[in-house]
């Protein structure tokens, strides 16, 4: 098997894992489960950073995905505080 083909398989698996973790995060946010969403966010950050470090996704792409994910969790954390006031 050619080296590029091996890399392609590895890269697709990593990007697929990031997408799966993002879906898990979105499900936790939609259920308004703060603890689960924070755990999912941590796993998502780890996978995204590893993929970025290994060159599977671009740096700015990684930063954008992480910012959008953290904004969702941040909004979820602030929502109960705003509703209680």
N, C-alpha and C positions, 0 to 999 in steps of 0.2 A: 504494500500500500504506500502510495506516495506521501511524503511528509505534509504536503499541503492538504491532502485529503484528511489526514489524521487531525491536523489543526482545525479544519473546518468542522469536523465532528465535535471536537472538544469545545470550540467556540460556540457552536449552536446549542450544545448542552448547557453551557454557562448562561447564555442569554435566555434560554428557555427557563432555567432555574430562577433567574431574576424576575421574569414575567410571572412565574408561579408564585413567588414570594410577594410580588406586588398585588396579585389577586387576593392572596391570603390577607394582606394588610387592608385592602379595600373592603373585604367581607367583615373584618373585625371593626372597621370604622363604621360601616353601615349598621352593624348591630349595636353601635355605641358602647363597645366594650373597651374601656381605656387600657386595662392591664394587657389584654390580648393584643391590642393595636401597638402598644409600646414594645412588646416582645417581638411582634412581627416586623416592626420598624427596625429593631436592632439586627435581626436576621437579614432583612433587605439591605441595610447599610453595609453589612459585612460582605454579602455576595456582590453588591455593586462595586465596592472598593477593590475586592479581589479581581473582578473582571476588568476593572480600569487599570489596575496595576499590571495585569498580564497582557494588556493591549487588546482585549476582546471588545470593549466599548471605549469610545473616546472620553477624554477627561471632562469636557463640558457637558457631554451627554450624561455622564455619571452625576455630575453636580446638579444638573437640572432635574433628573429623576429623584435625587435625594431631597432637593428643596421642595418639590411638589409633594412628596410623601410626608415630609416632616410638617408641612403646612396643614395637611389633612389631620394629622394627629394633634397638632397644636390647637387647631380649631375645635377638635373634639374635646380637648381638655378644658378649653375656655367656655364652651357652650353651657355646661352645668352651672358654672359660676355666674354667668350672665343671667341664666334662668332663675336662680335662687334669689337674686337681688330684687 
